[in-house]
Amino acid sequence: MALRIEDEALLRGVARYVDDLPGAPRHVAFVRSPVANARIGHIDAAAVPVAFTAADLGLGPIRGHAGLPERFSRPPLAVDTVRFVGDPVAVVVAGTRAEAVDHAETVVVDYEPLGVVLLGDPAAEVAWETERGREEDVLASADVVVRGRFLNQRVATAPMEPDGALAMPDPDTGGVVVWASTQRVHHVRDAIAASLSLDHTQVRVRAPQVGGGFGGKFEPSPETVVVAALALRLGVPVRWTQTRSENLLCMPHGRGQLQEAALGVTRAGDFTGIWADLTGDAGAYPTVGALIPGASLVMIPGTYRLEHAGGRARSVVTNTTPVGAYRGAGRPEAAAMLERLVDIAAHELGLDPIELRRRNLIGAGDFPFTSASGMRYDSGDYRACLDGVVRTLDLETARAEQTRRRTDGATSLLGIGVAMWIDCTPMNRPGEWASVRVIPSGDDVRLLVRDGANDQGQAHATTWGILLAERLRLPVEAVDLQHGDTAHVPHGEGTGSARSLMLAGASVAVAGERVLEQAKDAAAALLEAAPADIVLTDDGRFSVAGTPAVSLSWAEVSAAATLEAEADIEQAGPTYPAGCHGAVVEVDVETGQVTLLRFVAVDDCGRVVNPTVVAGQQHGGIVQGVSQALWEEIVHDDVGNPLTSTLADYVMPSAAELPSLEVSTIDVVSPVNSLGAKGIGQAGAIGATVAVQNAVVDALAHLGVRHIDLPLAPERVWRAVRDLPQ
């Protein structure tokens, strides 16, 4: 079996993304606002053959999250007011992409600038808020309270494939067919139908190969809605491909959270309570990202025994790109805050930070465990994860080298950081639909699998093949996956929240088991036996128990009967994957340069079905987490101008900046789904950032450095050392 049956098309370059699809005689480009907040005056598009404004298209708004007021719904093209740099004001259509871009640059828009609101501005409007408990009650039993003020900086989603859409009229329905680079085709379908006043049966949305999403493609993009409208308006196919600068400006960003937090501890080192005051940047058009501070608030107890947890969480409207559900969505922010507080508490109490963690971790025998914020953790062994990282790092040797460098007065200092992490997968959308059909193919069969999970490179076909091979004794390679198409998948929640295996995978497994029962019934009729007497052999043949000499193949059985079943499994509750990450860094105190020397992860994602894919998710998530720690940051000036709108300004790593990653898993099965699986897709993004941050602070702790905000760019690290009291 190939490690991933999806890889051949990718490696040979024959996989097709939106921009590879044929059939687009018209290309579009958007006229975007160069100012962060302004009233729109006259729009002069006289020099452009085909151009449209919001008034021309008359589109309805894109509704935000159901938990937010309708006033935050977003117009596909700005109406009267632009609210962030990059907000689309008009759209032009031309025969080629280059012509469209040239025409867009000739459109003249009059703007009347208004005041700009950014994160931290007391005038910012609150989009959503919640509160749990009172600070004085939460911290009442503490002997020592340590406090911190942290910034989890705004970052770009920056998938390898930017956004894009291809739409064409559908003469059969009077509607439109749209190919979109999206994580959730059904959500895009519903947004287009609502905005264009169509029935959802008139809108078909398909996702071809998707080159990454990470939450940036979780919500329908306004540009995709406009492209669909133009295809109907003009009666021809229309294509839009996002540029990299547009991607950095306009695709929903991640993180962007201000945190003021306190951890209560006894003098013996027992945690008593944690309090957090969280303010999230929702951007100009609040949607799912506006609820992320609430996710952070319920996750603040982490993997620890705490008597109390509480706080306030809110999101505010700013004149910046909207913030979305970037990988982890609230869990990384909570982990970064909590794990910094633990290190600060260890220093305050004069305790080893690893031993302080070990002392307070929830025990393996304590599950199911209800956290201080009311989350019911399903299973785990947090000490095993921590101990695994400590062993792999060879902590004693690393500490000895750290001491030697400090004693010798070296300018290149060593730091060791660890961080516990925990996820909740999923926080919502607890089910997923799937079906399995056996299709005769000569002497063999194919398995047509459909699901609502929208694979974006997670190797669903291979993983579903493994699950079905266990049940049907057919090759993994027999699977043909059909997904990301509203015409063939009745409903689906797409990819996100590290939920695919435990939900879509569980439905695939159940559908496969139902197909097997159908096949046994059909085989029983052919073999003139009772269905209960039919067995499936290891080589995939049906026979009557005790008489293996007479048997039938899957091809013979499927030729005699239709074998198809579906399932839509909802699990009993979320799973709580967790783990420990450890980092060793080298910090040059003369330049502030940080070099990551080692990174170790021991993660619990429940039962591992596909080890190759799990390792890939670990590696990918860790790189994103490390990158947030050391390099990535979206920066605006004081009037809302983005200063990081190209990859020359927005720093991302290559493989040359990273060591080989040392990853492993422990298998603590979950009782809430039939596979015993938990999520792994968000692990690295949750734990890696703060593990590296703790390591950098540890390298400089003997000099008096107690905290450095993210990202740990050389200048910021250098200034932290330079500004120490002399």
Secondary structure, DSSP 8 states (H G I E B T S, - for coil): --S-TTHHHHHTT----GGG-S--SEEEEEEE-SSSSEEEEEEE-TT-SSEEEHHHH----B---TTS-GGG-B-SS--SEE-STT-EEEEEEESSHHHHHHHHHH-EEEEEE-----TT-TT-EEEEEEEES-HHHHTTT-SEEEEEEEEEEEE----SS--EEEEEEETTTTEEEEEE--S-HHHHHHHHHHHHT--GGGEEEE--S----TTTTSS--HHHHHHHHHHHHHTS-EEEE--HHHHHHHS-BEEEEEEEEEEEE-TTS-EEEEEEEEEEEEESS-SGGGGHHHHHHHTTTTTB--SEEEEEEEEEE-SS--B---TTTTHHHHHHHHHHHHHHHHHHHT--HHHHHHHHB--GGG-SEE-TTS-EE----HHHHHHHHHHHHTHHHHHHHHHHHHHHT-SEEEEEEEEEEE--B-SS--EEEEEEEEEEETTEEEEEEEESS--SSS-HHHHHHHHHHHHH---GGGEEEEESBTTT-S----S-TT-HIIIIIHHHHHHHHHHHHHHHHHHHHHHTS-GGGEEE-TTSEEEETTEEEEEEEHHHHHHHS--EEEEEEE-SS-B--EEEEEEEEEEETTT--EEEEEEEEEEE-BS-S-HHHHHHHHHHHHHHHHHHHHT----B-TTS-BS--STTTS----GGGS--EEEEEE----SSSTT-B---TTHHHHHHHHHHHHHHHHHHGGGT-----SS--HHHHHHHHHTS--
